[in-house]
Amino acid sequence: MSAPITPPFHRHLLALVYDTFLVVPIVMVTTALVMALYVQVIPVNTDHDVVALPASLVQTSALLSVAIFYAIFWRRGGQTLGMQAWRIQLVNSEGLAVSNRQICLRLVMALISYGALGFGLAWRFIDPHHCYLHDRLSGTRLTLVPKLN
């Protein structure tokens, strides 16, 4: 069996763009649900029509909804819809399905990678196997799925 092929950077970037079109509506629905719950739980002053959600609540709910989106898809075959479209799959270092622990670790490390001015993403260009830092730390890797004839 041949070594797994790492997808080119542009393919992964396009898969992320594709997934963004799916994640944004999910974040919007999550925020609407959080707002509805917040208005029901927190007494609202009847003199004002506007209720401001705390920014931390909105950010936390958005982050959790994105994390849950990725965790569900990665657990069910290692591919989001964007990854399926661009033939990319998340696997562990042996090429098998990722574990729940690896998914959680990858999500946390990806947050740090993105948050550290993209350093964890730039790691891909110096890594001998073209892995992102969060993949290296979680024992995962992205592979190119062969075309079906």
Backbone torsions as a table, in degrees:
resi	resn	phi	psi	omega
1	MET	NA	137.5	-177.8
2	SER	-80.8	161.3	179.1
3	ALA	-66.5	146.8	179.6
4	PRO	-64.1	145.0	179.5
5	ILE	-95.6	127.1	176.6
6	THR	-78.6	131.0	-179.2
7	PRO	-67.0	146.7	176.9
8	PRO	-60.7	152.8	-177.4
9	PHE	-55.2	-41.9	-176.4
10	HIS	-64.1	-32.9	177.8
11	ARG	-66.0	-43.8	179.3
12	HIS	-65.8	-39.9	178.0
13	LEU	-61.6	-43.4	178.3
14	LEU	-66.3	-35.7	175.7
15	ALA	-64.6	-38.8	176.8
16	LEU	-64.3	-40.2	177.7
17	VAL	-63.2	-45.2	178.9
18	TYR	-58.7	-46.9	-179.4
19	ASP	-65.2	-29.6	178.6
20	THR	-61.3	-36.9	178.1
21	PHE	-66.0	-21.0	176.6
22	LEU	-91.4	-35.4	-175.3
23	VAL	-74.8	-38.1	-177.3
24	VAL	-57.9	-48.5	176.8
25	PRO	-62.6	-33.5	177.8
26	ILE	-64.4	-42.8	177.7
27	VAL	-64.1	-39.0	179.5
28	MET	-63.9	-44.5	178.8
29	VAL	-65.7	-42.5	178.5
30	THR	-59.6	-44.6	179.7
31	THR	-63.8	-40.5	177.6
32	ALA	-62.7	-41.7	178.2
33	LEU	-65.7	-42.1	177.8
34	VAL	-62.4	-41.3	179.2
35	MET	-63.4	-44.1	179.4
36	ALA	-61.9	-43.5	178.1
37	LEU	-66.5	-40.7	-178.8
38	TYR	-62.1	-43.4	-179.8
39	VAL	-66.0	-34.4	179.9
40	GLN	-74.1	-33.9	-175.2
41	VAL	-86.3	-41.3	-176.9
42	ILE	-91.6	125.2	178.3
43	PRO	-62.3	133.6	-177.7
44	VAL	-102.6	133.4	176.3
45	ASN	-68.5	124.5	-176.7
46	THR	-70.7	-11.4	178.7
47	ASP	-76.6	-16.0	-177.2
48	HIS	-120.3	142.4	177.5
49	ASP	-94.2	-13.4	-173.6
50	VAL	-102.8	131.8	175.7
51	VAL	-117.9	121.5	179.9
52	ALA	-97.3	123.7	175.0
53	LEU	-77.5	142.6	174.3
54	PRO	-62.5	135.4	-178.4
55	ALA	-57.4	-38.7	-178.9
56	SER	-63.7	-34.4	178.6
57	LEU	-68.4	-43.1	178.8
58	VAL	-64.9	-45.6	-178.9
59	GLN	-64.0	-43.1	-179.6
60	THR	-64.9	-43.4	-179.9
61	SER	-67.2	-37.7	177.6
62	ALA	-64.7	-46.0	179.8
63	LEU	-61.5	-43.5	178.9
64	LEU	-65.4	-39.8	-179.8
65	SER	-66.7	-38.3	177.1
66	VAL	-66.9	-43.5	179.7
67	ALA	-62.0	-42.3	179.7
68	ILE	-65.7	-40.5	176.8
69	PHE	-55.0	-53.6	-178.1
70	TYR	-66.2	-42.1	-178.4
71	ALA	-60.6	-42.7	-179.7
72	ILE	-63.4	-47.7	-178.1
73	PHE	-68.4	-40.8	179.9
74	TRP	-66.1	-34.4	-179.9
75	ARG	-71.9	-32.7	-177.4
76	ARG	-97.2	56.1	173.9
77	GLY	114.8	-2.7	175.6
78	GLY	75.8	15.5	-177.3
79	GLN	-140.9	132.6	166.9
80	THR	-81.8	177.1	178.9
81	LEU	-65.3	-37.7	176.5
82	GLY	-64.6	-38.9	178.4
83	MET	-67.4	-36.5	177.0
84	GLN	-63.7	-43.6	-178.3
85	ALA	-63.3	-33.9	-177.6
86	TRP	-104.0	13.1	174.8
87	ARG	55.9	51.3	177.5
88	ILE	-120.7	140.4	178.9
89	GLN	-135.3	141.7	175.1
90	LEU	-92.5	124.5	179.3
91	VAL	-133.1	168.5	174.6
92	ASN	-83.6	-178.6	-174.6
93	SER	-64.6	-19.0	177.0
94	GLU	-93.4	0.2	-179.7
95	GLY	86.2	12.2	-179.5
96	LEU	-101.9	177.4	179.2
97	ALA	-60.2	145.0	179.7
98	VAL	-78.6	150.8	179.0
99	SER	-88.1	165.7	176.4
100	ASN	-60.1	-39.1	178.9
101	ARG	-62.1	-44.1	179.7
102	GLN	-64.8	-38.6	178.7
103	ILE	-63.3	-47.8	179.3
104	CYS	-61.6	-45.1	179.7
105	LEU	-63.8	-41.5	179.2
106	ARG	-64.1	-40.6	178.6
107	LEU	-62.9	-45.5	179.5
108	VAL	-65.3	-46.2	-179.1
109	MET	-67.0	-33.9	177.2
110	ALA	-65.7	-39.2	176.9
111	LEU	-60.0	-43.1	177.9
112	ILE	-68.0	-42.0	179.4
113	SER	-59.4	-46.7	179.6
114	TYR	-69.4	-38.8	-176.8
115	GLY	-72.3	-22.4	-179.0
116	ALA	-89.0	49.3	178.8
117	LEU	55.4	30.2	177.3
118	GLY	78.0	10.0	-178.7
119	PHE	-57.4	-41.6	-180.0
120	GLY	-64.9	-27.2	176.3
121	LEU	-78.7	-39.5	179.0
122	ALA	-65.0	-22.7	178.9
123	TRP	-54.8	-30.7	-179.4
124	ARG	-55.7	-32.0	-174.9
125	PHE	-84.0	-10.4	175.8
126	ILE	-112.6	-12.8	-180.0
127	ASP	-74.6	135.4	-178.5
128	PRO	-62.6	-26.1	180.0
129	HIS	-105.1	10.2	179.2
130	HIS	58.9	38.5	176.3
131	CYS	-92.7	146.6	172.3
132	TYR	-73.0	161.0	-179.8
133	LEU	-60.6	-40.7	-179.5
134	HIS	-67.7	-27.0	173.8
135	ASP	-72.8	-43.4	179.9
136	ARG	-59.4	-43.6	-176.5
137	LEU	-75.5	-24.4	-178.7
138	SER	-99.4	-2.7	179.9
139	GLY	73.5	30.4	179.4
140	THR	-120.2	171.0	174.8
141	ARG	-158.4	156.1	175.1
142	LEU	-95.8	136.2	178.4
143	THR	-127.2	154.7	177.2
144	LEU	-88.2	124.8	179.4
145	VAL	-82.0	128.7	-179.6
146	PRO	-63.5	151.1	177.2
147	LYS	-69.0	142.4	173.3
148	LEU	-88.2	136.0	-179.8
149	ASN	-82.8	NA	NA
